[in-house]
């Protein structure tokens, strides 16, 4: 009896790990790829190892992009949905509109889901779950412009695909810097 219970628990844990991995890999393969601009932030945390904190231009959503019915009651810690579209010739994606409920994006847009953290009179700060990028030890302080290639699934969740320093993949740029 104990052996069967042990095998069942082991099988359930394995199924959960494989299911999570499959869902992440599927999202990376089938999701919409977007290029995002970042802003520099302190990249080190002694307790969690080396990583880069990524703060995006799209993290501060202007209040004017929300529908009038929502502007007065923007959430402090609720879900926020933003539509992103490629902006002109620079290839970066920018916010075209926002809301507190899911909506259907236009053909040239992708819907991104995030969580609001604070408001001010002109904007609301949103995190999308792609704000940390863990790196090899000693490479957490890049010198140069960071950009991110992210993949957005149909459900609106984002995953990091690649981080670039001055247009080169992060690992390659850090090797050349040493």
C-alpha positions as CSV (number, residue, x, y, z in Angstrom):
1,X,0.0,0.0,0.0
2,X,2.8,2.4,0.9
3,X,4.6,1.7,-2.3
4,X,1.5,2.4,-4.4
5,X,0.9,5.7,-2.6
6,X,4.6,6.6,-3.1
7,X,4.4,5.8,-6.8
8,X,1.1,7.8,-7.1
9,X,2.6,10.9,-5.4
10,X,5.8,10.6,-7.5
11,X,3.7,10.3,-10.7
12,X,1.5,13.3,-9.8
13,X,4.6,15.5,-9.1
14,X,6.2,14.4,-12.4
15,X,3.0,15.1,-14.3
16,X,2.8,18.6,-12.8
17,X,6.4,19.4,-13.7
18,X,6.1,18.0,-17.2
19,X,2.8,19.9,-17.7
20,X,4.2,23.2,-16.5
21,X,7.3,22.7,-18.8
22,X,5.1,21.8,-21.8
23,X,2.8,24.8,-21.3
24,X,5.8,27.2,-21.1
25,X,7.5,25.7,-24.1
26,X,4.2,25.8,-26.1
27,X,3.8,29.5,-25.3
28,X,7.3,30.2,-26.4
29,X,6.8,28.4,-29.7
30,X,3.3,29.7,-30.6
31,X,3.1,33.1,-28.9
32,X,3.5,36.5,-30.5
33,X,7.1,37.8,-30.3
34,X,7.4,41.5,-29.3
35,X,10.5,43.7,-28.9
36,X,10.4,45.9,-25.8
37,X,12.5,48.9,-24.7
38,X,13.9,48.8,-21.1
39,X,15.1,51.4,-18.6
40,X,18.1,50.7,-16.4
41,X,17.6,49.6,-12.8
42,X,20.1,48.3,-10.1
43,X,20.8,44.7,-11.1
44,X,22.2,43.0,-8.0
45,X,20.7,41.1,-5.1
46,X,23.1,39.4,-2.8
47,X,20.6,36.8,-1.5
48,X,19.2,35.6,-4.9
49,X,22.3,35.7,-7.0
50,X,23.0,37.8,-10.1
51,X,20.1,39.0,-12.1
52,X,19.0,42.0,-14.1
53,X,15.9,43.9,-13.1
54,X,14.1,45.0,-16.2
55,X,11.9,48.0,-16.1
56,X,10.0,48.6,-19.4
57,X,8.8,51.7,-21.1
58,X,5.4,49.9,-21.2
59,X,5.5,49.5,-17.4
60,X,4.1,53.0,-16.8
61,X,0.7,53.0,-18.6
62,X,-0.7,56.5,-19.2
63,X,-4.1,57.0,-17.6
64,X,-5.4,58.5,-20.9
65,X,-5.2,55.1,-22.6
66,X,-7.9,53.7,-20.3
67,X,-11.6,54.0,-21.1
68,X,-13.3,57.0,-19.5
69,X,-15.5,54.7,-17.4
70,X,-12.4,53.2,-15.7
71,X,-10.2,56.3,-15.3
72,X,-11.6,57.3,-11.9
73,X,-11.4,53.8,-10.4
74,X,-8.1,52.4,-11.5
75,X,-7.0,49.5,-9.3
76,X,-3.9,49.7,-7.0
77,X,-3.3,46.0,-7.1
78,X,-5.5,44.5,-9.8
79,X,-5.3,43.0,-13.2
80,X,-4.6,45.4,-16.1
81,X,-4.7,44.5,-19.8
82,X,-2.8,46.5,-22.4
83,X,-2.8,46.2,-26.2
84,X,0.6,46.4,-27.8
85,X,1.4,47.3,-31.4
86,X,4.6,47.7,-33.3
87,X,5.5,51.4,-33.3
88,X,6.8,52.7,-36.6
89,X,10.2,51.8,-37.9
90,X,12.0,51.2,-34.6
91,X,10.5,47.7,-34.2
92,X,9.6,48.3,-30.5
93,X,6.1,47.6,-29.4
94,X,4.1,50.2,-27.5
95,X,0.8,50.5,-25.7
96,X,-2.1,51.6,-27.8
97,X,-4.9,51.1,-25.2
98,X,-5.5,49.7,-21.8
99,X,-8.3,48.3,-19.6
100,X,-9.1,46.6,-16.4
101,X,-10.9,43.7,-18.1
102,X,-9.8,41.5,-21.0
103,X,-10.7,42.8,-24.4
104,X,-10.2,41.7,-28.0
105,X,-7.0,43.2,-29.6
106,X,-7.1,44.5,-33.2
107,X,-5.4,42.4,-35.9
108,X,-2.1,44.3,-35.5
109,X,-2.1,44.2,-31.7
110,X,-1.3,41.7,-29.0
111,X,-3.0,41.7,-25.6
112,X,-0.7,41.6,-22.6
113,X,-1.9,40.9,-19.0
114,X,-0.2,42.5,-16.0
115,X,-0.8,43.6,-12.4
116,X,-0.9,47.2,-11.3
117,X,1.2,48.2,-8.3
118,X,0.7,52.0,-7.9
119,X,-1.0,54.9,-9.5
120,X,-0.2,58.6,-9.8
121,X,-2.2,61.3,-11.5
122,X,-0.9,60.5,-15.0
123,X,0.0,56.8,-15.1
124,X,-0.4,53.5,-13.5
125,X,2.7,51.2,-12.9
126,X,2.2,47.6,-14.2
127,X,4.3,44.5,-13.8
128,X,4.0,41.8,-16.4
129,X,6.0,39.0,-14.8
130,X,9.1,39.5,-17.0
131,X,10.9,42.0,-14.8
132,X,13.8,39.7,-13.7
133,X,16.4,38.0,-15.9
134,X,18.8,35.7,-14.1
135,X,22.3,35.7,-15.4
136,X,25.7,34.0,-14.9
137,X,27.6,35.0,-11.8
138,X,29.5,38.2,-12.3
139,X,27.6,39.3,-15.3
140,X,24.7,41.2,-13.6
141,X,25.9,44.7,-14.4
142,X,25.7,45.2,-18.2
143,X,26.9,48.5,-19.7
144,X,24.8,49.4,-22.6
145,X,21.2,49.6,-23.9
146,X,19.1,46.7,-22.9
147,X,16.2,45.5,-25.1
148,X,14.0,42.4,-24.6
149,X,12.4,40.0,-27.0
150,X,9.4,38.6,-25.2
151,X,6.7,36.1,-26.3
152,X,3.1,36.8,-25.4
153,X,0.7,33.8,-25.3
154,X,-2.9,33.9,-26.4
155,X,-3.9,34.2,-22.7
156,X,-1.8,37.4,-22.4
157,X,1.0,36.0,-20.3
158,X,4.5,37.1,-21.3
159,X,7.8,35.1,-21.2
160,X,11.3,36.3,-21.8
161,X,12.8,34.9,-25.0
162,X,16.0,36.9,-25.2
163,X,17.7,39.9,-23.6
164,X,20.0,42.0,-25.7
165,X,22.8,44.5,-24.8
166,X,23.4,47.0,-27.6
167,X,21.7,44.6,-30.0
168,X,23.8,41.5,-29.0
169,X,22.4,38.6,-27.0
170,X,23.2,39.1,-23.3
171,X,25.5,36.1,-22.8
172,X,27.5,37.0,-25.9
173,X,27.8,40.7,-24.9
174,X,29.0,39.8,-21.4
175,X,31.7,37.5,-22.8
176,X,33.0,40.3,-25.0
177,X,32.9,42.7,-22.1
178,X,35.3,40.6,-20.0
